[in-house]
């Protein structure tokens, strides 16, 4: 079941070359995602910063956002 992410914390340990992502959901439950490679961590941080709202399904380990309408650039 998808849960809406309210807050997130990121950490990176340069010595071991891996990081983690701590997600807090609207219902105040949490999940700790680690280890995460640098490339994946960077991608997830970009999604979490740029998109609102972001959802996570702990069972399928899938992130998702709401559909955005395509903006018409013709004027």
Residue pairs with C-beta under 8 A, 6 or more apart in sequence:
1 57
1 59
2 55
2 56
2 57
2 64
3 25
3 26
3 27
3 29
3 55
3 56
3 57
3 58
4 25
4 26
4 53
4 54
4 55
5 23
5 24
5 25
5 48
5 53
5 54
5 55
5 56
6 24
6 25
6 26
6 28
7 23
7 24
8 21
8 22
8 23
8 24
8 48
9 21
9 22
10 19
10 20
10 21
10 22
10 41
10 45
11 19
11 20
11 22
12 18
12 19
12 38
12 41
13 19
17 37
17 38
18 34
18 35
18 36
18 37
18 38
19 34
19 35
19 36
19 37
19 38
19 41
20 32
20 33
20 34
20 35
20 36
21 32
21 33
21 34
21 36
21 41
21 44
21 45
22 30
22 31
22 32
22 33
23 30
23 31
23 33
23 56
24 30
25 31
25 56
31 56
31 58
36 44
44 63
47 54
47 63
47 65
48 54
51 65
53 65
53 66
54 63
54 64
54 65
55 63
55 64
55 65
56 62
56 63
56 64
57 64
